[in-house]
Amino acid sequence: MSNAYDLIVIGSGPGGYIAAIRASQLGMKVAVVEREHLAGICSNWGCIPTKALLRTADVMHTATHAKDYGLVLEGAMKPDIKAIVARSRGIAARMNNGVGFLFKKNKVDIIWGEAKITKPGEIVVGKSTKPVVQPQGPVPKNTLGEGTYTAKHIIIATGARPRALPGIEPDGKLIWTYFEAMKPEEMPKSLLVMGSGAIGIEFASFYRTMGVDVTVVEIMKQVMPVEDEEISAFAKKQFDKQGMKILLEAKVAKVEKGANSITATIEKKDGSVEKITADRMISAVGVQANIEGIGLEAVGVKTDRGFIVIDGYGKTNVPGIYAIGDVAGPPMLAHKAEHEAVVCVEKIAGVPNVHATDKNKIPGCTYCNPQVASVGLTEAKAKAEGRDIRVGRFSFAANGKAVALGEDQGLVKTIFDKKTGELIGAHMVGAEVTELIQGFVVAMNLETTEEDLMHTIFPHPTISETMKESVLDAYGKVLNA
Ligand SMILES: Cc1cc2nc3c(=O)[nH]c(=O)nc-3n(C[C@H](O)[C@H](O)[C@H](O)COP(=O)(O)OP(=O)(O)OC[C@H]3O[C@@H](n4cnc5c(N)ncnc54)[C@H](O)[C@@H]3O)c2cc1C
């Protein structure tokens, strides 16, 4: 078989595998080099297995509140961590196999191993530095291995890995990254989570619901620092009520390891110091891009602050070399990687009217309890940009469906440009907001104004009605509050 391709993609995460499929659909001869597992971090160690764990937490939460729904649940319910992890790992494996099936269907070749670009248009694949997890079931017959391959175009989609703070490096036993947090052998009694971004707070939420004594330490003045301040404060109140201990404007300065526990020294903004002992600690201080060892220096691909520099179409400064997904910078989200993949490949193929990725319209979702979802500018950012704005709010407490579901703790906040009426930001906290936010994403993509939204009929009874009421509130027309 010839080693020459139209496109070779390095990495089979949501960026890489979507790029390969779209390229194949557009008639290119495509291969993907993967060193570990099909479907990348997202399906194996990120988005999907965490959502499986959080689903268990949802069921546990609902079951422990059975009485509120008029149900008598006899006997104590307790988590079986081995079964919970087995379910989550099984779902991850199913996703991984699914990508194998899609590659077969779309005639995408898999090259197993570690890829390095040696010159524009050439990749050398060496022995993998990671244990390869072959998918079960239908994989392309023509899987390839070590060797030299050529391609007219190369897309780098090598993703990211956990960031470590010097002196507080994860050891996989007492200090976990998301890898160990995803498959604990036993449930810790107490847990310290360093960092309250999406990854940290999702694990904090899962373990707290499982009955673990959870402390979250966040250096910024709010949990989930990228979210709107009001939404973060609302979510924090719920976490407080659930018994999560949250220290804001506080820093883990030192960690001492015991035989089966850690003791962290926490420095607070007011100068006080607190020592916290916990069975385990999760380091969730962000991720860093996998830019090393892939030949970027040899071919002169530009990086900035640890990420590959690209334009809105994934092009690097070197002709024929592109980058997408986590390796090409924030937001580090699977749907951003997938969108960049399609934009990049369609641009390469010369598809007409391809739009550059607009980072202002990428939604962000956090699946803690309560869920948080947003798109566009926060109130603080809109003000910092000097925008004249109108802000609307609506509480779940005044929504019939939310009350009927027993989920009346939530808030929707919408931000409009006062001059044009354009929706420039939407922020939500509460049940199922990660499903609802897409309504506002579509609206923003269509450059919708308040008038369009007010003329839109939302079904009753649904939690989505809070979205319309928030818009009405921004214009002094709210009906149910
Ligand atoms: C715990 C957790 C939860 C998350 N939850 C969400 C969520 O709910 N929603 C969301 O949108 N995002 C979530 N994310 C982020 C999401 O997983 C990433 O944004 C996404 O996986 C990025 O996709 P990617 O294709 O850029 O890279 P990755 O998914 O990281 O894939 C990169 C692939 O490249 C391979 N690779 C790397 N170097 C080489 C090489 N030299 N040769 C060959 N192969 C190589 C790797 O093995 C890997 O398979 C989560 C992440 C984590 C860690």
The ligand as a MOL file (V3000), in Angstrom:
LIG
                    3D

  0  0  0     0  0            999 V3000
M  V30 BEGIN CTAB
M  V30 COUNTS 53 58 0 0 0
M  V30 BEGIN ATOM
M  V30 1 C -11.9480 15.2730 32.8350 0
M  V30 2 C -12.2790 16.0340 31.5710 0
M  V30 3 C -13.5880 16.3410 31.2840 0
M  V30 4 C -13.8890 17.0280 30.1180 0
M  V30 5 N -15.2020 17.3250 29.8530 0
M  V30 6 C -15.4980 18.0150 28.7270 0
M  V30 7 C -16.8480 18.3040 28.4090 0
M  V30 8 O -17.7730 17.9500 29.1430 0
M  V30 9 N -17.1040 18.9800 27.2620 0
M  V30 10 C -16.0940 19.3880 26.4180 0
M  V30 11 O -16.3840 19.9990 25.3930 0
M  V30 12 N -14.8190 19.1260 26.6980 0
M  V30 13 C -14.4890 18.4460 27.8240 0
M  V30 14 N -13.1810 18.1420 28.0840 0
M  V30 15 C -12.1490 18.6190 27.1480 0
M  V30 16 C -12.0330 17.7100 25.9210 0
M  V30 17 O -11.7600 16.3960 26.3410 0
M  V30 18 C -10.9400 18.2210 25.0100 0
M  V30 19 O -11.1770 19.5750 24.7070 0
M  V30 20 C -10.8860 17.4190 23.7180 0
M  V30 21 O -10.6190 16.0610 23.9760 0
M  V30 22 C -9.8220 17.9870 22.7890 0
M  V30 23 O -9.8090 17.2510 21.6140 0
M  V30 24 P -8.5010 17.1620 20.7250 0
M  V30 25 O -8.8960 16.4100 19.5090 0
M  V30 26 O -7.9040 18.4980 20.5640 0
M  V30 27 O -7.4480 16.3190 21.5880 0
M  V30 28 P -7.5120 14.9740 22.4260 0
M  V30 29 O -8.8810 14.5220 22.6980 0
M  V30 30 O -6.6130 15.2140 23.5960 0
M  V30 31 O -6.8370 13.9010 21.4710 0
M  V30 32 C -5.5070 13.9770 21.0950 0
M  V30 33 C -5.0520 12.6110 20.6290 0
M  V30 34 O -3.7550 12.7500 20.0460 0
M  V30 35 C -2.9630 11.6260 20.3850 0
M  V30 36 N -1.5680 12.0280 20.2420 0
M  V30 37 C -0.9140 13.0080 20.9130 0
M  V30 38 N 0.3360 13.1270 20.4610 0
M  V30 39 C 0.4970 12.2040 19.4850 0
M  V30 40 C 1.5780 11.8410 18.6370 0
M  V30 41 N 2.7400 12.4530 18.6610 0
M  V30 42 N 1.3760 10.8440 17.7470 0
M  V30 43 C 0.1870 10.2000 17.6780 0
M  V30 44 N -0.8570 10.5030 18.4460 0
M  V30 45 C -0.7120 11.5000 19.3430 0
M  V30 46 C -3.4050 11.3210 21.8080 0
M  V30 47 O -3.1270 9.9810 22.1590 0
M  V30 48 C -4.9090 11.6010 21.7520 0
M  V30 49 O -5.6490 10.4410 21.4600 0
M  V30 50 C -12.8470 17.4290 29.2280 0
M  V30 51 C -11.5280 17.0950 29.5170 0
M  V30 52 C -11.2400 16.3950 30.6700 0
M  V30 53 C -9.8060 16.0430 30.9470 0
M  V30 END ATOM
M  V30 BEGIN BOND
M  V30 1 1 1 2
M  V30 2 1 2 3
M  V30 3 2 2 52
M  V30 4 2 3 4
M  V30 5 1 4 5
M  V30 6 1 4 50
M  V30 7 2 5 6
M  V30 8 1 6 7
M  V30 9 1 6 13
M  V30 10 2 7 8
M  V30 11 1 7 9
M  V30 12 1 9 10
M  V30 13 2 10 11
M  V30 14 1 10 12
M  V30 15 2 12 13
M  V30 16 1 13 14
M  V30 17 1 14 15
M  V30 18 1 14 50
M  V30 19 1 15 16
M  V30 20 1 16 17
M  V30 21 1 16 18
M  V30 22 1 18 19
M  V30 23 1 18 20
M  V30 24 1 20 21
M  V30 25 1 20 22
M  V30 26 1 22 23
M  V30 27 1 23 24
M  V30 28 2 24 25
M  V30 29 1 24 26
M  V30 30 1 24 27
M  V30 31 1 27 28
M  V30 32 2 28 29
M  V30 33 1 28 30
M  V30 34 1 28 31
M  V30 35 1 31 32
M  V30 36 1 32 33
M  V30 37 1 33 34
M  V30 38 1 33 48
M  V30 39 1 34 35
M  V30 40 1 35 36
M  V30 41 1 35 46
M  V30 42 1 36 37
M  V30 43 1 36 45
M  V30 44 2 37 38
M  V30 45 1 38 39
M  V30 46 1 39 40
M  V30 47 2 39 45
M  V30 48 1 40 41
M  V30 49 2 40 42
M  V30 50 1 42 43
M  V30 51 2 43 44
M  V30 52 1 44 45
M  V30 53 1 46 47
M  V30 54 1 46 48
M  V30 55 1 48 49
M  V30 56 2 50 51
M  V30 57 1 51 52
M  V30 58 1 52 53
M  V30 END BOND
M  V30 END CTAB
M  END
